[in-house]
């Protein structure tokens, strides 16, 4: 786990134009950001959204107000980038055809392990709504508190708790004993 005080110091250096601090900050958080994005978008979109997130950090470091952890702030940027890509995807897809499949935007979430387990997890995650999937990925995958996830998703705390609870129940239902 990273120290938020160290992250804030790195972000301050980024505000001053330090590329070294920027690279260190990205190194510390890119795995969590990419894992979260893979859980809520397609793998290709996850990479694009991650790059957009990192670019926003460089150009908008001055916008960090210290009201949350740096990781929460970074993940909230990533969430907005993912939502923007999904809106674009749905709008462009609707223009091309009246049909779209929500499962088509579900990405890979597990980094390692048995391919059959990854496939089962991804199929189970595809059964969740986008908001449920995002809440589950933030709280379980990125180990954020419900409060931090609420900040990232810009949702009320109770809604996030509900999404996580229902998402967990749906995952257990779909995966059975293999989910814990």
Secondary structure, DSSP 8 states (H G I E B T S, - for coil): ---HHHHHHHHHHHHTT-HHHHHHHHHHHHHHHHHHHHHHS-HHHHHHHHHHHHHHHHHHGGG--SSS-HHHHHHHHHHHHHHHHHHHHHHHHHHH-S---GGGG-----SSS-HHHHHHHHHHHHTS-HHHHHHHIIIIIS---HHHHHHHHT--HHHHHHHHHHHHHHHHHHHGGG--
